[in-house]
Each structure stands twice: as C-alpha cells, then as structure tokens.
Amino acid sequence: MNIAYLILAHNQPLQLERLIERLNQPNINFYVHVDKKSKDLSSVTQNLSKYKNVTVISRYNVNWMGFNMVKSTLDLIQHALASGINFKYYVLLSGQDYPIKNNEYVNNFFSSHNTDFISYNKLSHLPEPFRDKVRLFHFPDIPYTNPRSLKKIPILVKAYYGIYKRFKKYMPQRSFYKNYEPYFGSQWFALTHETIKYVLEFIKENKQYVKFMELTEGPDEIFFQTIILNSERKNNLCGYDSYLDWLKTRKDGELFVQGYSSLRYMDWSERGKPKPAVLDSSYYETLKESEELFARKFDEVISADLLRRIDINLLGIKM
C-alpha cells in the first residue's frame, strides 16, 4: 500500500525536513509545494534534495484565504498522479503538521480503511459570515488588500474591509454554482485514489465551478467538500451514515462533529491567535490520548520540547 503525502509549506525548512524524516518509509512519496514568495525556498530544496522520494515544486504565491491555496493542492495531486505510482491514499498536510502515531500505526490505519477523511458541514448551518464567503465577491489573491500579505498596504486593507463591512448588504450577491449545496470544513484531508480521480474529472468538466471558487473567500475549506458531498462519493466519507442520522434530529445552531474527520488534532479555542493554537509542551497529555494520526500546528522553537517528547514517547525515536 502506497501513500502520497501532499505538503503545503512556506517557512521553517528544518521543521519541514523533520516532518518528512519521521514519515519517511519505502511505501511513501512526498510532494511539497513551497509558497513561491517564501524566502526559504532554496533552503527547502537543498535540505530535501537527498530524499529520492521527495518532489519539491513552487508554482504559486499562496495568500491567506486565496484560491492559490487550492491551485497548489491540485498541483501536488497532479504531480502524484503523474508519478504512475498506485497510491491508495493522498494525505494533505501542512509543513507545520507532525505525526503523533508511529509509521506502523499509520500504515495499519490506512491499510484497514477505504473511506475518505475530511470534515464537513453544510455552509447554510454556519453563521452568516461563513455564508458570505460564497454569497459575495472576494479578492483575497490581491496581496495589497490581504491583511496577512507581506505586500499589504495598511491603508488599502483598512479601506477594503471598511467598505466591505459598511456596504456589504448593498453588494451584488451570487447564486451558488448550479443547484449544488455548498459545504465547509477543514482544508486538510486523506482521500482515496477513487475520490481524487472523481474530483479531477469534475474539475475538468465543470470549469465554471472553478471560476466561481476563484472569487470565494477561503475556498480551500469549501472546494473539495462541496464536490464530494454533491456526488455519490459522499457515501464513502467516514461518518456519513452518522451525519444523515444527525440531520434528522439537528437543532438550530448545532454543527456535526465526526470522528477522525481530517485525522489531526487542532486547538481552535481562544488559546490560539491566530487560530489554530501553536502547540507547546502543555499539550503533550492531550496528544498522547488522542486517536488522531497527526496534529498541528507546531513551531520549531515554541514546540521544541513537545516535539522531543513526541519523538521519544509516541514515535519511539531514539535520540
């Protein structure tokens, strides 16, 4: 059984190499997209050149909430497919993810499953600002007005969001693509080969869907969920039967929380600003008890002691 790890990275080259070293096995191939504007591109390329099963690409400037995040992910998928290797799973990771289960456990997990892992909820079940992500036009790939871009111009950011907040009720509203129901969830996933093939075929045949998503806010958290949940592939989602049962008794404001979902632990509480929280040693017991395969997000300085404890106690690495 072969696994393709698709990794989106933009900084911390040593942390990225550590992630790859921990996951590296004969049945694994890595496809890494480094943000085109990253100052660490040369370091990443040099550090990873010793791994024959690692492909590094850097095609897009990735912006917060922008569609280039989706393009980068699709580019990684295409490179994995072009390899000709028969992958059972395609697992999307961040460069700040890290395993909390050893490779034997991870291999056994994916060998014994054939379902798709991705989190999802109907966008209509979420608060109003989430629905505005698809209802209104957005331009997050313009770096000068993106609040997290290094090229941002503060006065333009303030003007853009000031106008948006004040006048959004007068702005033209979009109807969602065809009669599809939009879904929202974490961008991270572990998808089977069959589902990956379906997604790519859908994109090829539905170019207007892609164009719609280009002007959506945070499309990386909507793009794949919506394609899958509006197709027969939804029946292959982990927890989908439970989701259908939950819909029958759902109360207003409730969201569906499925087991495993994106297969990683994240803390979206107020401990993290920006969210999710950067994990430090205080999270060790939580990660030790977690059933997830991975966790995020880690920082090579803040998480140094936690990473050391994970290596020794959870992954069995001899230091």
URSULGI-V632969 format. One record per residue. N is the residue number from 1. RES is the residue in three letters. OMEGA is omega as a letter, one per 30 degrees, with the letter a starting at -180 (none if undefined). Layout:
n:N res:RES omega:OMEGA
n:N res:RES omega:OMEGA
This chain:
n:1 res:MET omega:a
n:2 res:ASN omega:l
n:3 res:ILE omega:l
n:4 res:ALA omega:l
n:5 res:TYR omega:l
n:6 res:LEU omega:a
n:7 res:ILE omega:l
n:8 res:LEU omega:a
n:9 res:ALA omega:l
n:10 res:HIS omega:a
n:11 res:ASN omega:l
n:12 res:GLN omega:a
n:13 res:PRO omega:l
n:14 res:LEU omega:l
n:15 res:GLN omega:l
n:16 res:LEU omega:l
n:17 res:GLU omega:l
n:18 res:ARG omega:l
n:19 res:LEU omega:a
n:20 res:ILE omega:l
n:21 res:GLU omega:a
n:22 res:ARG omega:a
n:23 res:LEU omega:a
n:24 res:ASN omega:l
n:25 res:GLN omega:l
n:26 res:PRO omega:a
n:27 res:ASN omega:a
n:28 res:ILE omega:l
n:29 res:ASN omega:a
n:30 res:PHE omega:l
n:31 res:TYR omega:a
n:32 res:VAL omega:l
n:33 res:HIS omega:l
n:34 res:VAL omega:l
n:35 res:ASP omega:a
n:36 res:LYS omega:a
n:37 res:LYS omega:a
n:38 res:SER omega:l
n:39 res:LYS omega:a
n:40 res:ASP omega:a
n:41 res:LEU omega:a
n:42 res:SER omega:l
n:43 res:SER omega:l
n:44 res:VAL omega:a
n:45 res:THR omega:l
n:46 res:GLN omega:a
n:47 res:ASN omega:a
n:48 res:LEU omega:a
n:49 res:SER omega:a
n:50 res:LYS omega:l
n:51 res:TYR omega:a
n:52 res:LYS omega:a
n:53 res:ASN omega:l
n:54 res:VAL omega:l
n:55 res:THR omega:a
n:56 res:VAL omega:l
n:57 res:ILE omega:l
n:58 res:SER omega:a
n:59 res:ARG omega:a
n:60 res:TYR omega:l
n:61 res:ASN omega:a
n:62 res:VAL omega:a
n:63 res:ASN omega:l
n:64 res:TRP omega:l
n:65 res:MET omega:a
n:66 res:GLY omega:a
n:67 res:PHE omega:l
n:68 res:ASN omega:l
n:69 res:MET omega:l
n:70 res:VAL omega:l
n:71 res:LYS omega:l
n:72 res:SER omega:l
n:73 res:THR omega:l
n:74 res:LEU omega:l
n:75 res:ASP omega:l
n:76 res:LEU omega:l
n:77 res:ILE omega:a
n:78 res:GLN omega:l
n:79 res:HIS omega:l
n:80 res:ALA omega:l
n:81 res:LEU omega:a
n:82 res:ALA omega:a
n:83 res:SER omega:a
n:84 res:GLY omega:l
n:85 res:ILE omega:l
n:86 res:ASN omega:l
n:87 res:PHE omega:l
n:88 res:LYS omega:a
n:89 res:TYR omega:l
n:90 res:TYR omega:a
n:91 res:VAL omega:a
n:92 res:LEU omega:a
n:93 res:LEU omega:l
n:94 res:SER omega:l
n:95 res:GLY omega:l
n:96 res:GLN omega:l
n:97 res:ASP omega:l
n:98 res:TYR omega:l
n:99 res:PRO omega:l
n:100 res:ILE omega:l
n:101 res:LYS omega:a
n:102 res:ASN omega:a
n:103 res:ASN omega:l
n:104 res:GLU omega:l
n:105 res:TYR omega:a
n:106 res:VAL omega:l
n:107 res:ASN omega:l
n:108 res:ASN omega:l
n:109 res:PHE omega:a
n:110 res:PHE omega:l
n:111 res:SER omega:a
n:112 res:SER omega:l
n:113 res:HIS omega:l
n:114 res:ASN omega:a
n:115 res:THR omega:l
n:116 res:ASP omega:a
n:117 res:PHE omega:l
n:118 res:ILE omega:a
n:119 res:SER omega:a
n:120 res:TYR omega:l
n:121 res:ASN omega:l
n:122 res:LYS omega:l
n:123 res:LEU omega:a
n:124 res:SER omega:l
n:125 res:HIS omega:a
n:126 res:LEU omega:l
n:127 res:PRO omega:a
n:128 res:GLU omega:a
n:129 res:PRO omega:l
n:130 res:PHE omega:l
n:131 res:ARG omega:l
n:132 res:ASP omega:a
n:133 res:LYS omega:a
n:134 res:VAL omega:a
n:135 res:ARG omega:a
n:136 res:LEU omega:l
n:137 res:PHE omega:l
n:138 res:HIS omega:a
n:139 res:PHE omega:a
n:140 res:PRO omega:l
n:141 res:ASP omega:l
n:142 res:ILE omega:a
n:143 res:PRO omega:a
n:144 res:TYR omega:l
n:145 res:THR omega:l
n:146 res:ASN omega:a
n:147 res:PRO omega:l
n:148 res:ARG omega:l
n:149 res:SER omega:l
n:150 res:LEU omega:l
n:151 res:LYS omega:a
n:152 res:LYS omega:l
n:153 res:ILE omega:a
n:154 res:PRO omega:a
n:155 res:ILE omega:l
n:156 res:LEU omega:l
n:157 res:VAL omega:a
n:158 res:LYS omega:a
n:159 res:ALA omega:a
n:160 res:TYR omega:a
n:161 res:TYR omega:l
n:162 res:GLY omega:l
n:163 res:ILE omega:a
n:164 res:TYR omega:a
n:165 res:LYS omega:a
n:166 res:ARG omega:a
n:167 res:PHE omega:a
n:168 res:LYS omega:a
n:169 res:LYS omega:l
n:170 res:TYR omega:a
n:171 res:MET omega:l
n:172 res:PRO omega:a
n:173 res:GLN omega:a
n:174 res:ARG omega:l
n:175 res:SER omega:a
n:176 res:PHE omega:a
n:177 res:TYR omega:a
n:178 res:LYS omega:l
n:179 res:ASN omega:a
n:180 res:TYR omega:l
n:181 res:GLU omega:l
n:182 res:PRO omega:l
n:183 res:TYR omega:a
n:184 res:PHE omega:l
n:185 res:GLY omega:l
n:186 res:SER omega:a
n:187 res:GLN omega:a
n:188 res:TRP omega:a
n:189 res:PHE omega:l
n:190 res:ALA omega:a
n:191 res:LEU omega:l
n:192 res:THR omega:l
n:193 res:HIS omega:a
n:194 res:GLU omega:a
n:195 res:THR omega:l
n:196 res:ILE omega:l
n:197 res:LYS omega:l
n:198 res:TYR omega:a
n:199 res:VAL omega:a
n:200 res:LEU omega:l
n:201 res:GLU omega:l
n:202 res:PHE omega:a
n:203 res:ILE omega:a
n:204 res:LYS omega:a
n:205 res:GLU omega:a
n:206 res:ASN omega:a
n:207 res:LYS omega:l
n:208 res:GLN omega:l
n:209 res:TYR omega:l
n:210 res:VAL omega:l
n:211 res:LYS omega:l
n:212 res:PHE omega:a
n:213 res:MET omega:l
n:214 res:GLU omega:a
n:215 res:LEU omega:l
n:216 res:THR omega:l
n:217 res:GLU omega:a
n:218 res:GLY omega:a
n:219 res:PRO omega:l
n:220 res:ASP omega:l
n:221 res:GLU omega:a
n:222 res:ILE omega:a
n:223 res:PHE omega:a
n:224 res:PHE omega:l
n:225 res:GLN omega:a
n:226 res:THR omega:l
n:227 res:ILE omega:a
n:228 res:ILE omega:a
n:229 res:LEU omega:l
n:230 res:ASN omega:l
n:231 res:SER omega:l
n:232 res:GLU omega:l
n:233 res:ARG omega:l
n:234 res:LYS omega:a
n:235 res:ASN omega:l
n:236 res:ASN omega:a
n:237 res:LEU omega:l
n:238 res:CYS omega:l
n:239 res:GLY omega:a
n:240 res:TYR omega:l
n:241 res:ASP omega:l
n:242 res:SER omega:l
n:243 res:TYR omega:l
n:244 res:LEU omega:l
n:245 res:ASP omega:a
n:246 res:TRP omega:a
n:247 res:LEU omega:a
n:248 res:LYS omega:a
n:249 res:THR omega:a
n:250 res:ARG omega:l
n:251 res:LYS omega:a
n:252 res:ASP omega:l
n:253 res:GLY omega:a
n:254 res:GLU omega:l
n:255 res:LEU omega:a
n:256 res:PHE omega:l
n:257 res:VAL omega:a
n:258 res:GLN omega:l
n:259 res:GLY omega:a
n:260 res:TYR omega:a
n:261 res:SER omega:a
n:262 res:SER omega:l
n:263 res:LEU omega:l
n:264 res:ARG omega:l
n:265 res:TYR omega:l
n:266 res:MET omega:l
n:267 res:ASP omega:a
n:268 res:TRP omega:l
n:269 res:SER omega:a
n:270 res:GLU omega:l
n:271 res:ARG omega:a
n:272 res:GLY omega:l
n:273 res:LYS omega:f
n:274 res:PRO omega:a
n:275 res:LYS omega:f
n:276 res:PRO omega:a
n:277 res:ALA omega:l
n:278 res:VAL omega:a
n:279 res:LEU omega:l
n:280 res:ASP omega:a
n:281 res:SER omega:l
n:282 res:SER omega:a
n:283 res:TYR omega:a
n:284 res:TYR omega:a
n:285 res:GLU omega:l
n:286 res:THR omega:a
n:287 res:LEU omega:l
n:288 res:LYS omega:a
n:289 res:GLU omega:a
n:290 res:SER omega:l
n:291 res:GLU omega:a
n:292 res:GLU omega:a
n:293 res:LEU omega:a
n:294 res:PHE omega:l
n:295 res:ALA omega:l
n:296 res:ARG omega:g
n:297 res:LYS omega:a
n:298 res:PHE omega:l
n:299 res:ASP omega:a
n:300 res:GLU omega:l
n:301 res:VAL omega:a
n:302 res:ILE omega:a
n:303 res:SER omega:a
n:304 res:ALA omega:a
n:305 res:ASP omega:l
n:306 res:LEU omega:l
n:307 res:LEU omega:l
n:308 res:ARG omega:a
n:309 res:ARG omega:l
n:310 res:ILE omega:a
n:311 res:ASP omega:a
n:312 res:ILE omega:a
n:313 res:ASN omega:a
n:314 res:LEU omega:a
n:315 res:LEU omega:l
n:316 res:GLY omega:l
n:317 res:ILE omega:l
n:318 res:LYS omega:a
n:319 res:MET omega:none
